[in-house]
Amino acid sequence: MTALPDFRLEVYFSRWEFTARHHLTASDAQTMTMAELLALADEEDLRAWETLSLGYTETYGDPGLRRAIAGTYENVAEDEVLCFSGAQEALYLTMRVLLEPGDHAVVITPNYQSAETVPLSLCKVTGVALDAERDWALDLAAVEAAIRPNTRLLSVNFPNNPTGKVIGEADFRRLAELCDERGIRLFSDEVYRGLERDPSRTLPQAADLSPAALSMNVTSKSLGLPGLRLGWLACRDKDLLGRLERAKHYTTICNAAPSEILARIAIKARDRIIERNRGIIAANLPLFEAFFAEFAELFEWRAPDGGCVAFPRYLGADGVEAFCTRLVEEAGVLLLPAGIYRSDLTPTPADRFRVGVGRTGTEAALDAFAGWLRARH
């Protein structure tokens, strides 16, 4: 395994995330307080919280939590769920378990950096880029052409971070079929599922479509609870889950007991939390529409199909990297420039930036952004 590069997003956030006055690039939906979450608990979970013993937990995860997670799938049972300390641990260990030096993987770009860099540290990887000029379309023929005899894994992410793209259901089902036909694992990052603008476009979960596929999810994004640090993999291949559990023995061993109970409450109340967060996004999108309409000579805007991030284009002559730096330094408004999402696998647009549309306080952030632009122009 070769050394992993710096995680560009986290390096950038370590400088600005908690010092910028307006975090306008957040990738998670609006969070809630402990009191708000506990108010959603049923009697059983509230009692479990109040009597919780702070000992070690099961490596697979709390049985009640896994049962609640399995209930969000059509074809996944409780013993086909493995919990992790966030989605990052799940992604990292899956790649370590599934990929060896002689293997090959296919990864969709742009993406969350570790979806590309962890496989690249282990084996050969081919990227297939979403087409920015065709509404971030995915070319299924390009995916099929990228597959080699030694391809072991296809990694996808829809709704996509950073673009907000959701492909059509027929195309997603075809990806699952293609993987099954070729003996490839479909690794599907589904952390934004539930936040589609049009609920009819919600994709099936990969683990429901194929007994070999892996669905990854987390409490951080659609549920807006990143502080719980609780993610999971759903997969009907119990042998693979066993291998992943043994790999987890070398990282976190088990999850934090308080996080598991709180995550159990959140999963059971998922529909209510998702409805709340969808409402925040729906209220925010007209604010973004109005902002970008005012500054149409500087930006090209398109609302995301799903999730709570979007990837507008910056048209200014100074370039998006310099623009984002000046904006946060002078106005305290934080955006993520395109360089954070550059890829070693495919060309990626160099004139984009990520905005977050899922948090409250958006109006104040956009006001600060607009005031800065007006002063400059």
Summary of the structure (lengths in Angstrom):
residues: 377
radius of gyration: 20.4
end to end distance: 49.7
largest distance: 60.6
contacts: 1280
relative contact order: 0.18
helix: 44%
strand: 15%
